[in-house]
């Protein structure tokens, strides 16, 4: 888990066109992604992303790992789903929390 942040608190959640396309391709529903945002683990924080800082979350859907990238407007608390994907076990550690070297 990213130190200092247990979960992401979003006042509302919006989905980018890219995220919708990728979710469709990967058979991930909006409800599954919302659940991961609420219950998932923040595994990385990117404070310099623009226009808002973003977070990489790890959660599970049907017992499969899923990564969600979410940007958050700190002033409003609104969150924007940038993308969602099922991490490749060849590129990620066994617990899907860090990239393989």
PASEBA-1860 file (N, C-alpha, C; in nm, 3 decimals):
! residues 101
1> XXXXXXXX> 0.084/-0.117/0.000/0.000/0.000/0.000/0.088/0.124/0.000 ~ 0.043/0.226/-0.070/0.116/0.352/-0.072/0.111/0.412/0.067 ~ 0.226/0.447/0.122/0.233/0.500/0.257/0.157/0.632/0.269 ~ 0.075/0.641/0.372/0.004/0.765/0.399/-0.135/0.771/0.337 ~ -0.175/0.669/0.262/-0.307/0.673/0.201/-0.363/0.532/0.199 ~ -0.465/0.509/0.281/-0.525/0.376/0.287/-0.621/0.351/0.173 ~ -0.698/0.453/0.136/-0.793/0.438/0.026/-0.815/0.574/-0.037 ~ -0.883/0.574/-0.147/-0.910/0.697/-0.221/-1.053/0.738/-0.192
9> XXXXXXXX> -1.075/0.860/-0.144/-1.207/0.908/-0.108/-1.256/1.001/-0.219 ~ -1.349/0.955/-0.299/-1.399/1.031/-0.414/-1.540/1.082/-0.386 ~ -1.561/1.211/-0.410/-1.697/1.265/-0.394/-1.786/1.219/-0.508 ~ -1.727/1.198/-0.626/-1.797/1.141/-0.741/-1.693/1.079/-0.833 ~ -1.739/0.993/-0.923/-1.648/0.922/-1.013/-1.695/0.941/-1.156 ~ -1.604/0.987/-1.242/-1.632/1.000/-1.385/-1.535/0.911/-1.461 ~ -1.578/0.862/-1.576/-1.499/0.771/-1.657/-1.457/0.840/-1.786 ~ -1.328/0.834/-1.817/-1.280/0.889/-1.945/-1.325/0.798/-2.058
17> XXXXXXXX> -1.327/0.852/-2.180/-1.360/0.770/-2.296/-1.263/0.655/-2.311 ~ -1.136/0.682/-2.286/-1.033/0.577/-2.293/-1.064/0.466/-2.193 ~ -1.100/0.505/-2.070/-1.130/0.405/-1.967/-1.249/0.319/-2.008 ~ -1.353/0.380/-2.061/-1.472/0.305/-2.103/-1.434/0.204/-2.211 ~ -1.354/0.248/-2.309/-1.311/0.158/-2.416/-1.232/0.041/-2.360 ~ -1.135/0.070/-2.274/-1.051/-0.037/-2.217/-1.132/-0.130/-2.126 ~ -1.225/-0.073/-2.050/-1.308/-0.156/-1.963/-1.393/-0.253/-2.047 ~ -1.447/-0.204/-2.157/-1.526/-0.289/-2.246/-1.438/-0.401/-2.302
25> XXXXXXXX> -1.318/-0.366/-2.348/-1.227/-0.466/-2.404/-1.187/-0.571/-2.302 ~ -1.183/-0.533/-2.177/-1.135/-0.621/-2.071/-1.247/-0.677/-1.984 ~ -1.371/-0.655/-2.027/-1.489/-0.707/-1.957/-1.495/-0.662/-1.811 ~ -1.469/-0.533/-1.789/-1.478/-0.474/-1.655/-1.595/-0.377/-1.652 ~ -1.686/-0.398/-1.560/-1.803/-0.311/-1.550/-1.772/-0.185/-1.469 ~ -1.856/-0.084/-1.487/-1.841/0.038/-1.407/-1.856/0.005/-1.259 ~ -1.948/-0.084/-1.227/-1.968/-0.120/-1.086/-1.845/-0.187/-1.028 ~ -1.781/-0.274/-1.105/-1.659/-0.341/-1.056/-1.549/-0.239/-1.033
33> XXXXXXXX> -1.535/-0.144/-1.126/-1.431/-0.041/-1.112/-1.462/0.048/-0.991 ~ -1.588/0.088/-0.976/-1.626/0.169/-0.858/-1.592/0.096/-0.729 ~ -1.621/-0.034/-0.724/-1.594/-0.112/-0.604/-1.444/-0.116/-0.574 ~ -1.362/-0.129/-0.677/-1.217/-0.129/-0.656/-1.171/0.008/-0.606 ~ -1.229/0.114/-0.657/-1.192/0.249/-0.610/-1.224/0.263/-0.462 ~ -1.338/0.211/-0.419/-1.380/0.221/-0.280/-1.302/0.126/-0.189 ~ -1.282/0.003/-0.235/-1.225/-0.101/-0.149/-1.081/-0.138/-0.181 ~ -1.031/-0.095/-0.298/-0.898/-0.136/-0.342/-0.786/-0.071/-0.265
41> XXXXXXXX> -0.667/-0.113/-0.297/-0.546/-0.066/-0.230/-0.469/0.029/-0.322 ~ -0.432/0.145/-0.270/-0.348/0.237/-0.345/-0.206/0.182/-0.341 ~ -0.151/0.150/-0.460/-0.016/0.093/-0.462/0.087/0.190/-0.520 ~ 0.042/0.300/-0.578/0.136/0.402/-0.627/0.064/0.536/-0.633 ~ 0.143/0.642/-0.617/0.091/0.779/-0.621/0.179/0.858/-0.714 ~ 0.116/0.933/-0.804/0.188/1.014/-0.902/0.147/1.161/-0.883 ~ 0.210/1.231/-0.789/0.167/1.367/-0.754/0.188/1.470/-0.865 ~ 0.276/1.441/-0.960/0.307/1.539/-1.064/0.225/1.521/-1.192
49> XXXXXXXX> 0.134/1.423/-1.194/0.050/1.404/-1.312/-0.041/1.526/-1.330 ~ -0.071/1.557/-1.455/-0.156/1.672/-1.488/-0.279/1.625/-1.563 ~ -0.391/1.687/-1.543/-0.411/1.808/-1.464/-0.427/1.781/-1.314 ~ -0.438/1.652/-1.275/-0.454/1.618/-1.132/-0.359/1.505/-1.095 ~ -0.319/1.498/-0.970/-0.241/1.384/-0.923/-0.319/1.256/-0.948 ~ -0.248/1.145/-0.973/-0.318/1.019/-0.997/-0.266/0.909/-0.907 ~ -0.344/0.804/-0.902/-0.319/0.690/-0.814/-0.335/0.562/-0.894 ~ -0.254/0.463/-0.861/-0.271/0.330/-0.915/-0.328/0.244/-0.804
57> XXXXXXXX> -0.443/0.184/-0.830/-0.509/0.100/-0.731/-0.508/-0.045/-0.776 ~ -0.501/-0.133/-0.679/-0.510/-0.277/-0.702/-0.636/-0.328/-0.635 ~ -0.713/-0.402/-0.709/-0.832/-0.467/-0.655/-0.854/-0.596/-0.729 ~ -0.964/-0.662/-0.699/-0.993/-0.790/-0.761/-1.136/-0.792/-0.812 ~ -1.153/-0.854/-0.928/-1.284/-0.873/-0.990/-1.290/-1.019/-1.032 ~ -1.385/-1.091/-0.977/-1.395/-1.236/-1.004/-1.262/-1.306/-0.977 ~ -1.200/-1.269/-0.866/-1.073/-1.329/-0.821/-0.955/-1.302/-0.914 ~ -0.969/-1.208/-1.007/-0.859/-1.169/-1.094/-0.811/-1.030/-1.053
65> XXXXXXXX> -0.678/-1.008/-1.053/-0.627/-0.875/-1.018/-0.663/-0.773/-1.125 ~ -0.691/-0.652/-1.079/-0.723/-0.541/-1.169/-0.651/-0.417/-1.118 ~ -0.592/-0.343/-1.211/-0.532/-0.213/-1.180/-0.621/-0.104/-1.236 ~ -0.643/-0.001/-1.156/-0.722/0.114/-1.197/-0.634/0.237/-1.176 ~ -0.625/0.324/-1.278/-0.556/0.452/-1.263/-0.664/0.558/-1.249 ~ -0.657/0.633/-1.138/-0.757/0.733/-1.106/-0.687/0.865/-1.076 ~ -0.734/0.973/-1.140/-0.686/1.108/-1.110/-0.790/1.175/-1.022 ~ -0.743/1.256/-0.927/-0.837/1.321/-0.835/-0.813/1.470/-0.826
73> XXXXXXXX> -0.923/1.545/-0.845/-0.922/1.689/-0.821/-0.935/1.707/-0.670 ~ -0.826/1.746/-0.606/-0.824/1.755/-0.459/-0.925/1.857/-0.406 ~ -0.949/1.964/-0.481/-1.042/2.068/-0.433/-1.185/2.018/-0.426 ~ -1.230/1.948/-0.529/-1.368/1.902/-0.532/-1.384/1.759/-0.482 ~ -1.275/1.683/-0.482/-1.282/1.542/-0.444/-1.327/1.453/-0.558 ~ -1.356/1.513/-0.673/-1.402/1.437/-0.789/-1.289/1.351/-0.845 ~ -1.321/1.226/-0.880/-1.223/1.133/-0.934/-1.255/1.101/-1.080 ~ -1.149/1.081/-1.157/-1.160/1.051/-1.298/-1.085/0.921/-1.325
81> XXXXXXXX> -1.157/0.821/-1.375/-1.094/0.694/-1.410/-1.022/0.714/-1.542 ~ -0.890/0.697/-1.540/-0.808/0.717/-1.658/-0.802/0.589/-1.741 ~ -0.779/0.476/-1.673/-0.777/0.346/-1.742/-0.795/0.235/-1.639 ~ -0.822/0.117/-1.689/-0.838/-0.002/-1.606/-0.786/-0.120/-1.686 ~ -0.710/-0.207/-1.619/-0.655/-0.322/-1.690/-0.625/-0.436/-1.594 ~ -0.611/-0.553/-1.651/-0.571/-0.671/-1.575/-0.420/-0.684/-1.593 ~ -0.344/-0.667/-1.484/-0.198/-0.666/-1.497/-0.142/-0.800/-1.546 ~ -0.041/-0.790/-1.629/0.027/-0.905/-1.687/0.122/-0.964/-1.583
89> XXXXXXXX> 0.106/-1.091/-1.553/0.189/-1.155/-1.450/0.336/-1.161/-1.490 ~ 0.368/-1.147/-1.619/0.508/-1.143/-1.662/0.572/-1.008/-1.630 ~ 0.492/-0.904/-1.617/0.543/-0.769/-1.594/0.530/-0.723/-1.449 ~ 0.446/-0.792/-1.371/0.420/-0.752/-1.233/0.461/-0.862/-1.137 ~ 0.495/-0.822/-1.015/0.532/-0.918/-0.911/0.415/-1.012/-0.882 ~ 0.442/-1.117/-0.809/0.340/-1.216/-0.778/0.218/-1.157/-0.707 ~ 0.239/-1.050/-0.630/0.126/-0.987/-0.560/0.066/-0.869/-0.638 ~ 0.119/-0.843/-0.758/0.072/-0.738/-0.850/0.086/-0.596/-0.794
97> XXXXX> 0.175/-0.579/-0.696/0.194/-0.448/-0.633/0.316/-0.372/-0.687 ~ 0.405/-0.440/-0.757/0.523/-0.373/-0.811/0.564/-0.438/-0.944 ~ 0.626/-0.356/-1.028/0.673/-0.407/-1.157/0.797/-0.494/-1.138 ~ 0.806/-0.596/-1.220/0.926/-0.680/-1.219/1.041/-0.600/-1.277 ~ 1.161/-0.628/-1.230/1.281/-0.559/-1.278/1.336/-0.626/-1.402
END
